[in-house]
Amino acid sequence: MDLSIIIVNYNTCDLLRDCLTSIYAGQGNIRFNVVVVDNCSTDDSVAMVRAEFPQTHVIASKVNGGFAYANNLGLRWAGFNADGSFQPTAPRYALLLNPDTLLSPTGLADMVAFMDSRSSAGAAGPKLLRPDGTLDLACRRSFPTPIVSFYRMTGLSKLFPYSPTFGRYNMTFVDPDQLLEVDAVVGAFMMVRREAIAQAGLLDETYFMYGEDLDWAYQIKANRWKIFYNPAVTVIHVKRASSRRSPKAQIEFYRAMDIFYRKFYAASTPFWLHYLVVLGINLRWRTTQLKFQLRNLRHAMG
């Protein structure tokens, strides 16, 4: 098997249908299988997949354990063990794919060919475009080191997007059509070599959503693999289809930032900068919580 595609779904039935349709309409000489891990949806997602895409394996989780948890269920089904090592039946590549994506006819085959052409590539992602044609900035990133996080939290990255210093997080100073070695690509479409998974292990389930793809990329690069942004492959990404209205999702974003920072950078960060980073994350975190509490209060009062 060349590729196992793991799709984590939560209440995105219609988008999931479109995503699967685009996968099975693909062209190219690759062998792949697909597993949909449903995170305890309340819509008809599971029934739809079983009825309309019987060639797709479905794992209907009885709990919503989060993005990392669900992807690990899919990776284990594909042949990867808990420590990342793989069974003889495991594919050469695993693809984390969001259900709110649409693939071009040759997208999968082209990305597999790209990975085949670069033995040093541990992972790669495509150019992700929003439905309006704009670039999804998350598709190519630098790690949120304390100084990069500081530029982002203070808004300097938005004020000076074309600065190689301030625009590092989303690489906004680089042409979107330029092939680029990056720190991380986004888990909406993240193709990973099985040998890189064997060394990095599976995703860290401490994260509920957000941050686990950055964490995985960090572990992959720590084992001396390269990660590439490949703009020759284009994928449409609706983005945050299942989380855009969720207070929990927005709160989890800042929780993930805190986990990532403390795991990889806190011990080596000067005190003054550590204080600013933690303060910034917690202010955003608490402000978001307060905003939703006030909104709920207004709704309760009519």
N, C-alpha and C positions, 0 to 999 in steps of 0.2 A: 504494500500500500504506500503510495506517495504521500498522501495527505489525509489527516483526520481533521474535520472542521467541528469545532465545539461552539455552539450557540447557546448562550444563557438568556432565557426569556422570562419576562415578568409582565403579564398583561399587555402584550403588544401583538395580539393575534393577527390583525390585518397587515401590519408591517412585516411580521414574521413570514406570512404567506408570500409577500412580494420578495422577501430576501431569499427564501428557499426556491422560488420560481427562477430567480436570477442565477442561483447556483446550478440548478439542474439544466438550465439552458446554456450552460457554459460550453465552450469549445476547447479542444486541445487534448493531447494524448496523455492524460494523467489519470491515475486510479485514486479515487478518494471515497471516503465515507463521511456521513454527517450524523452528529448526535445533538439533539436539542435537550438541554437540561432546563426544565421548567421549575422556577423558584416559587412554587405554591401559588400560581396565578388563580384569579377568581373569574377570568373570562374563559372563552372556549379554545384557548391556544392548544392544549393537549389533544382535544378531540379533533380539531382542525388538522393538525399534523398527522395524526394517525389515519384520518380519513382521506386526506388529499396527497400526502407524501409518505406512503407506506414503506418506501425504501429508506426512510429516515428513522434512526433509533431514537426513542424518547425515554428520558429519565424524568419521571414526575416526582420531584422532591416533595416530601410532606411538610417541609419547613422552608422558610426563606432564609437561608443561611448566608446570603450575600454573594457577591460576584466571584470572589476567590474560591469560596466553598463550592459553588456550583461548577465553576470551570474545572476544579480538581476532580469532581465527580466525573465529568466528561473525559478528562485526561486519563483517569484510571480505567475508564471503559475502553479507551483507545489503546491501552497497553502499557501505561506508565505507572510505576509503583509509587508508593507514598514518598519515597526518598528521591523520586525523579528517575531512577534507573528504569530501563524499559525491557519489556518482554519481547521475544522474537517476532510477535505479531504486530508490534508497534510500528506506526508509519514513519517515514523518513522526516516528515514535518508535521507539526501540529499548528492549527490556525485558530486563534481566538477571534470570534467574529460576532459583532452585535447584530441583533435582529432588525435594527433600523438602518441597515446598509443595503445597497443595491450594487451588484457586481457587473462589470462589463463582460461580454461573452468570453474574452480570452484572459480575463484578469487573474484567475487562479493559475492557469497554465503559465502565464507570463511571470508571475511571482515565483512559482516553483523553479522555472528556468533561471530566473535571476539568482535565487539561492544556490542552485546547482553550479552557477558560473563563479561563485565566490565561496571557496571552502572556508574562509575565515569568518563568514557571516553566521552569527548565532541567531539573529532575528532580523526581520525587516518589516516595513510597513509601506503602504502606498500613499499617494496624494489623496487626501480625503476632502471632498467638496461638499458644502452644504447644498440643499436643494436650490438655493438662489444663485449658485455658482461661485460663491466665495469660499476661500480656503478655511477649512477647519484647522485652526492654529495648533491644536493639540497633536496633530499628526507628526510633528517633529519637535523634539524638546531637548533642552539641557536638564541635567539634574538640578533640583531646587536646593542648591547649596545655600548656606546662610546668606551670603552676599546676593546671590541671584534671587532668593526669596525676599530679601529686603527691597530690592529694586521693584519686584512685583507687588509687594504689599503696600509700598509707598506710592505706587502709580507711575514711577519713573519709566517702567517698561512700556506703558501706554503713551506717555508723553514723548518718548524718544524711541519709537519702534525700529528705526533703521540704524540705531547705534549698536555696534558690535559689543559694547559694554552693557548697555541697559536692555537691549533686546534679546539677550541670550536665552531666556527661558523658552520662548517659542520660535527662536531662530528667525525673527521677523526681518532681520537685515540681509537674509539670503534669498535669492530668487527661488520662488516656489517650484520652478521647473528644473532646478539643479539637483542632480544626484548628490547625496550628502551622507557622510558618516555622522551619526548623532548619538546622544546618550540614550535616548528612549523614543519609542513610538507608542501610540496609544492602543489600549486593549480592544478598541472597536474593530481593528484589523491588525493582528500581530501574529506573523508567521514565525515559528521558532523551530530550529533544528533539534532533532531528538537528542543528539549528543550534548547540546547546550543545556537541554532540560535535565539530562542525567547529572550534569555537574551543578546546576543551579538549584535543582529540586523543584517541587511544585510551588504554586503560589502561596503566599503567607496569608492564612485565614484570619489573622488578627484584624485585617482590613475588612470592613463590610462592603463598601463600594468606594471607588476612587483610591488611587495610590498603589494598589496591588500590581498594576502594570509597570509603574515606575520602579517599584521594589524588585520585580522580576528582572527588569532591564538592568538594574544595578547589580544583581547577583550574576546575570549573564556576562556583563562586562568585567566583573571582578574575576571571572574565570577566563579572561583574555579573549573573549569572542567580540566581534564587531557587530554593531547594529546600524542598519542602513535605512534611510528614507529614499524610496524609489518612486519618483514622480512619473515614470513611464507607465505605471499602473494607476488608474484613477478609479475611486470608489465614491459613491454618493452616500453621505451620512446625515440622516435626519437629526440625530444627536439629542440625547436626554429624553427620548420618547417616553420612557417609563418613569422618569424621575423629575421631569421639569416642574411638576406641580407638587412634589413631595417635600415637605419640610425636613423629613429625616434625611433625604438625599443631600440637601444643602448643608445640613449640620454635619453629616458624615464626611463631606469634602474637607472641612477644617479639621475634623478628627484625624483623617488620613494624613493631612499635612503634619500634624503633631506627631503621629506615630513614625512617619518616615524620618522626620528631623531627629527625633530622639534616638532612633535606631542606628542611624548612620553618621550623624554630624555633631550631636550635642557634646559628646565627650571631648572633641577636639576644637570646639568653638570658644574663642575668648569670651570672658564673662559678660562684657558689655554688649557684644553682639548676640550672645545667647539670650540675654535679657530682652533685647529688642525683638528678636525672632519669636520667642515664646509669648511676649506681650502682644505682638501683632496678631499671631494666630489666635490667641485666646480672646482678644477683643472682637475679631471677626466672628469667631465661634459663638460668643455670648450675645453679640449684637443680633446674629441670625436667630438664635433661640428666642430672644426677647421680641423680635419682630413677629415671629409666628405666634408667640403667646398673646401678644396684643391683638393680632388679627383674629385669633380664636375667641378672645374676650369680646371683641366687637361683634362677631357673628353670634355669640351666645346672648348678647344683649339686644340682638335684633337690629 
